[in-house]
Amino acid sequence: MAAVLSMTNTADSSRREPVDPTDETDLEEARLRQQAIGVKLRHMFDQVVNEPVPDEFLDILRRADEKAGGKA
């Protein structure tokens, strides 16, 4: 089986140490890290989705709709 790289040292990726993939403690830590990353990403996505649409963008959409309405 191939060795799994430890992500504990993010400052220098060339210094990662191989981890035994059968070690349950390391696997659980990796799962918890991935879960935390997923939670943060979902939170960031929700924040972006809930941001109001800028007025300038709404103006562009209105102008595009007016042009499209005139050609139809």
C-alpha positions as CSV (number, residue, x, y, z in Angstrom):
1,M,0.0,0.0,0.0
2,A,1.2,3.5,-0.7
3,A,2.1,5.8,2.2
4,V,-0.3,8.7,3.0
5,L,1.3,12.1,3.6
6,S,0.7,13.9,6.8
7,M,-0.8,17.4,6.5
8,T,0.3,18.6,9.9
9,N,3.1,20.8,8.5
10,T,1.4,23.1,6.1
11,A,4.3,25.7,6.1
12,D,6.7,23.4,4.3
13,S,5.1,20.7,2.2
14,S,8.4,19.1,1.3
15,R,8.9,18.1,4.9
16,R,5.8,15.9,5.2
17,E,6.3,12.5,6.8
18,P,4.7,9.3,5.6
19,V,1.9,8.0,7.8
20,D,0.8,4.4,8.1
21,P,-2.6,4.4,6.4
22,T,-3.8,1.7,8.8
23,D,-3.2,3.8,11.9
24,E,-6.8,4.6,13.0
25,T,-5.7,7.7,15.0
26,D,-4.2,9.3,11.9
27,L,-7.2,8.4,9.8
28,E,-9.5,9.9,12.3
29,E,-7.5,13.1,12.4
30,A,-7.5,13.3,8.6
31,R,-11.3,12.8,8.6
32,L,-11.8,15.5,11.2
33,R,-9.6,17.9,9.3
34,Q,-11.5,17.2,6.1
35,Q,-14.8,17.7,7.9
36,A,-13.7,21.0,9.3
37,I,-12.6,22.2,5.9
38,G,-16.0,21.2,4.5
39,V,-17.8,23.1,7.2
40,K,-15.7,26.2,6.6
41,L,-16.3,26.0,2.8
42,R,-20.0,25.6,3.2
43,H,-20.1,28.6,5.5
44,M,-18.1,30.7,3.0
45,F,-20.4,29.6,0.2
46,D,-23.5,30.4,2.2
47,Q,-22.1,33.9,2.9
48,V,-21.4,34.5,-0.8
49,V,-24.8,33.2,-1.9
50,N,-26.6,35.4,0.7
51,E,-24.8,38.6,-0.3
52,P,-27.0,41.2,-2.1
53,V,-26.5,41.7,-5.8
54,P,-24.6,44.9,-6.4
55,D,-26.7,47.7,-7.9
56,E,-24.3,48.1,-10.8
57,F,-24.8,44.5,-11.8
58,L,-28.6,44.9,-11.6
59,D,-28.4,47.9,-13.9
60,I,-26.4,45.8,-16.4
61,L,-29.1,43.1,-16.3
62,R,-31.9,45.7,-16.7
63,R,-30.2,47.2,-19.7
64,A,-29.7,43.8,-21.2
65,D,-33.4,42.9,-20.7
66,E,-34.4,46.2,-22.3
67,K,-32.3,45.5,-25.4
68,A,-33.5,41.9,-25.6
69,G,-37.2,43.1,-25.2
70,G,-36.8,45.6,-28.0
71,K,-35.5,42.9,-30.5
72,A,-38.1,40.3,-29.8
